[in-house]
Amino acid sequence: MAPREPMPACGAVEAYFHDLAATLDDLIVAGETYLARFSAEASDFVRLNRGRVRQPGSVVQRFLDVELVRGTRHATQRLSLSGRPEADRALLTASIAALRTALADLQEDPHLLYSTEVRSSHEVRGGPLPPAETVIETVLAAADGVDLVGIYAGGPVYRGFANSLGQRNWHEVTSFSLQWSLYHRADKAVKTGFSGFEWNEAEFAAKMAGARERLALLAQPSRTLTPGNYRAYLTPSAMEEIGAMLCWGGFSGRAQKTKQSCLFRLRDGAAVLDPSIGFSEDTAHGMAPSFQDEGFTRPASVPLVVEGKMASSLVSPRTAREFELSANGANGAESPESLDMAAGKLPTANVLAALDTGIYVGNLWYLNFSDRPACRLTGMTRFACFWVEKGKIIAPVDVMRFDDSVFRLFGEQLVALTAERELLASSDTYRARSVSSMCLPGAVVRDMAFTL
Amino acid sequence: MPDADRPALPDMASLTGAVDFWSLRFVDETAETLTVRKNVALPPLACREHGAMATVYAEGGYGYAATSDTSPAGLASALARASAWARATAKRALIDARTLPRPAPRGEYASPSFHAPTRSRREWFDLLARESRESAIDSRIVDWEASIELHTATHRLLTSAGGDVVQHYRYMYPALSVTAHAEGDTQTRTLNGHRGICQQGADEILARFGFVGSGRRLAEEALEVVVAPNCPTGRMDVLLMPDQMILQIHESVGHPLELDRILGDERNFAGTSFVTPDMFGTYRYGSELLNITFDPTRPEELASYGWDDDGARAEKVHLIRKGILERPLGSAISQSRAGLPGTSNSRADSWNRPPIDRMANLNLEPGDATLAEMIAGIERGVLMETNSSWSIDDSRNKFQFGCERGRLIENGKLGAVVKNPNYRGISASFWRSLARVGNEDTLEVLGSPYCGKGEPNQVIRVGHASPPCVFTGVDVFGGEG
């Protein structure tokens, strides 16, 4: 029987978080305020290669950011906690003492802003998952005879906020993410993602069957395209890479004000997007917490681009103070955590017909700005990309580099957005499992510049 | 860091009878980030991270478990979980753990100036505030920031074979960034890139890079670049300065030579490699001038150490000599899988991630040219400095990189400043166009704290030392205008 981190009893981690907050309540003195941000997880990670297990393991981690405020002076300590109450109380005691010392070295912060209106919340999503080893047996059995490489990540993820005003927010999600690629040879592969709150055997089987079908298409001789401009269909997975680039400061209030956003020309009216383009931060339908780091509640939705025009930006409390704006639930990075792109009218079933002749781009990879103010991006095609003629897939294409502006692709060159969208949960696991997501359509573009 | 130095251990006898091998790797790291942005001191952020990674080989399987509870009970629990993982997946394992090395390293390592005194927090803020003030020289300067990250860490590796290694690290990342906006455009200048200055050691690092006084210079350069013409388009020579060379080395030599990529582990995420095992020993990677070393022994370089995270002794080795590919970046485990020689590069970014093949320090060895000689030898080209954009395909072949600032070179002389200097190429042919390599005096030791790779994801410190280099016949272009 494979091991699992014993699933904490329902509410046990939340109770532990409340104990930490109570300890902090006891430690501060008159004139002090604290803000505390909790992040923890008990995760199974199983790495797969060549249809076998490469690295299986578990990670149990607990972090607490403690911010001490006196007047407008403030400082933060990030601590890794053991989960042993006595040891963690000692750590918090030492942390508050160190923060008090630090405050003496600091100047007044004119841009400090935190929530003083107590708005507690509680959200628990997802149920028990099957043991990871059971999932892995299912996955490897389904991949019999093919070259599978990927990662399974699953288990509970916790986020919490507390302050000395008595606010308590709790966000607990038990979820899984399986990301896998089936390889034909060299760089010819089909990548598939399956994530959610409940492991559904039939849904997995359908996704694996779909991946096998597309893998068969890769067996045909590939086509090498010459650089030039091509009509293209970008799947929601490919759109996710473009969305991630826009999230890199594009919607940030601070970056807009300092003209560093890749969308500042859209805000200034020097660039336009197609009227069908709409973006919002859709916390209500995402997986991220409904509260932010300074204790403010996030609006259910923040419209960012409406009918192709910049409507607003994501404003953190600090930016609100600095530029005399209204904060709207953003964290310090001012990056969407639940990006929603408006759907179009093209049924997904008709995308090949709408593409007619051009490139079906299954995934994009390693994007970056080649001219940020022009919102010009470069990046590579990756995984299942095909040459399509008269609405039929003809051959896989070798990887191509594109270099083009979002203002063109989603402006004058946009043909249609799909009516159906995909909710793509982030599979990022840098330091911790991400709770971000994007809900995106696919896009047909008339003319996309491929350069290498 | 008492726990990392002398952790209280569980009763290992209760475990070791049932497993073939175990290791415990403790990480205890403290960090503080101090920033002055637009003449306002941001609230300081201090971090203290502590935890342990247990690894077990049992019945031919491999398993790991990480925990932030380093009490005897916490460690025992982690070892038990790792052991159970090993057993549960042994029949499905890619690697027979019975064939893996069981290291028993012993020793100690410390960064240069590990115990040296440093400035107080208030003194740091004063220094940063001065650079911030001196950056604000014009109303077209719209954003500017001076910051410093200070890290200390102690790692301890214990193995059931008798290994016991303690390594003490001290890192410093000073940074300056100035952004100018004019005529509808925005351009940023940084001091050697985003955290491009990152070394082991203490305050001597500031002097090494001329940190003090650079705020004003960068502001002047940002103002110059933002109104400069775009980089011209065409096939020409490029002279890449060290703060661009490190990115070129990293992306189109380092990653393709990682043996775990070549073995397929990364194909679902970071990618594969155009390099195949049969190339080692014969493949011409670059011109005769190309000499690439893996060198975790250069004291000030960011990713120097005494032993890697699986206990392999750190040694300097050539990966490419006179342009010929000699060996991959492969740890002891990868070497065992591939039957190839490798390097001591099994590394994890912290206690909560397992080690995988990483770059550590990857350097381009100096040649014999002065900077003046390199410029004088170019009839038509562009000098490019400070990386700002990076993109490469998943086989690490087709790349496109951009820099913050360019200068035209015509008939052997430096000319006008240009903005958005970009170039693209293919790794497999690009390095063969290496025409001049700067001498020892032109070499700079830089790096990045942010190399992403692995599933689960890891972001790790890498060091790169390089002189400026000239490449011929490169596809160069600029921005939109």
Interface residues (C-beta under 8 A of the other chain):
Chain A: M1 A2 P3 R4 E5 S43 F45 V46 R47 N49 R50 R52 V53 R54 Q55 P56 G57 S58 V59 V60 Q61 R62 E67 H74 A75 T76 Q77 R78 L79 S80 L81 S82 G83 R84 A87 A98 A102 D105 L106 Q107 D109 P110 H111 L112 E133 I136 E137 L140 D147 V149 G150 I151 A153 Q179 W180 S181 Y183 A186 D187 A189 K191 T258 K259 Q260 F264 R265 D268 A270 W365 Y366 L367 N368 F369 S370 D371 R372 P373 A374 R376 T378 G379 M380 R382 V399 R401 D403 S405 D428 T429 Y430 R431 R433 T451 L452
Chain B: V40 A41 L42 P43 P44 L45 A46 C47 R48 E49 H50 G51 G61 Y62 G63 Y64 A65 A66 T67 S68 D69 T70 S71 G74 A80 R81 A82 S83 A84 W85 A86 R87 A88 T89 R92 A93 L94 I95 S120 R121 R122 F125 V142 D143 T179 H181 G184 D185 T186 T188 L263 G264 D265 R267 N268 F269 G271 T272 S350 N352 R353 P354 S389 W390 S391 I392 D393 D394 S395 K398 Q400 G402 N420 N422 R424 I426 G452 E455 P456 N457 Q458 V459 D475 G479 E480 G481
